[in-house]
Amino acid sequence: MRLNLWGLAATPILLSLGVFGRIHGWAVNWLWMAVTSAIALSWQFGLPAFRQFFGKLARRSWLTIPGVMVMSLVLTFSAAVIGKSFHLLHLNANPTGAVLQNHSLWSNLGDLLQIAGQILGEEIFTAAIALPIFYLVVRRFSERTGWWISCLVSAVVFGGIHLTTYNWDLYQCFIVIGLTRLPFNEAWRRTNSLWGGVIAHVLYDYLLLAKNLF
């Protein structure tokens, strides 16, 4: 597996286009990040590698997904408590919750499908940042060091794309949401597939939004 430098060079443009389309509500905006990020990731490593990234979950690895969700909850809660204690966090609510509260059951089902599409885009977006970083860094450092550097950098960028959603709360986006991101990256590794992160992330967000459905 080799990294295509042209694909790497095009990645910031493609990822920015996906984020811009999502934020500004372009047609089917919930799919923009998934499409542009998939183009970036497949250009970076090639279509065979892209299909390999989305291969079947390793045998019985799905059993790790509940643990990943718990890890995210613990990190989110801990970071939020610390932020509130030191008056660093305003804890802005996810606007999707208000949307679900005001829609009918059938509309909510459509909204949940769109949320799943958005999360798929977020996972591919993060992979398009983390995987090339890992590829480059692991040449100079150990695999473990390369993995953590790629996870931390991608978590910071992941937090950054949520700034407009959470009213530019830096602590909430870069610390709370950034830390929440790390277990989803770990789900890729434990399941040997990006689907592990997608499934864990979708279930996690659905769990947090469940109270708004009733």
Order of alpha helices (4+ residues) and beta strands (2+ residues): alpha-alpha-alpha-alpha-alpha-alpha-alpha-alpha-alpha
